[in-house]
Amino acid sequence: MRLPPPRSCRRTNPAGAGFTLVEAALTLAIVALVLVTVLQGMEGAKLSAFQTRQKKTAYELAQGMLGEITVGLWRDELESGMNGTFAEQDEPDFLWEVALGEDVFEEQATDDERPFDNFAARRDWEERNRSDSEEEEYEDGEAPAEPFEKIRIRVTFQKVKDFSNEIVLERWCPWEEIYGPSEEDIAAGEGAAAPAGGNPPGGTGEDAARSGG
């Protein structure tokens, strides 16, 4: 009776049977890094889309208000520095401010960590000095009437990270369309409409002589 040959015994390597603890930890770290990157990208895309919607809304609101001013709807209350919100347009988070002529907008509160802008400070200084010199120039006499007026509207909205939270629109408009005719023009128009020489409306000099005879 022949016995079967003995089977060769192989010793399995425990390290090759599956993932080691180091490999598993490395895999988890890679997956976590990918997830964080994807989530950050999605968050950035959402913020960018939100900022785009805000700027579009602010632009439309500013355009609408400029149109109202140019047709004289704000004639009785328009003045430089006036401000408010667009609550009537169901946008209470959007604020507006008006500057006329060479007036400048009020400075907004800035971050203390932001570096000082020398160029902006220089520009503001030059604008203020130019306004002061113009006032001194016309101190002894009345400033000449301007046929056009420069209107600027600034609309501010919610701040999102490092994105700008304001837009400024500017437009030149005829003076009379914004403020209406001046008192001199009204008086001149009334004088031209009044009958001259005592003649009745629609009458002539012959009619006046005939009535006097």
RAWO-V823973 format. One record per helix or strand of 2 or more residues. SS is the DSSP state (2 for helix, 1 for strand). FROM is the first residue (numbers start at 1). LEN is the number of residues. If there is no record, write none. Layout:
ss->[SS & SS]
from->[FROM & FROM]
len->[LEN & LEN]
This chain:
ss->[2 & 2 & 1 & 2 & 1 & 2 & 1 & 1 & 2 & 2 & 2]
from->[14 & 21 & 83 & 87 & 91 & 118 & 148 & 166 & 175 & 183 & 205]
len->[3 & 50 & 4 & 3 & 10 & 20 & 9 & 9 & 5 & 11 & 8]
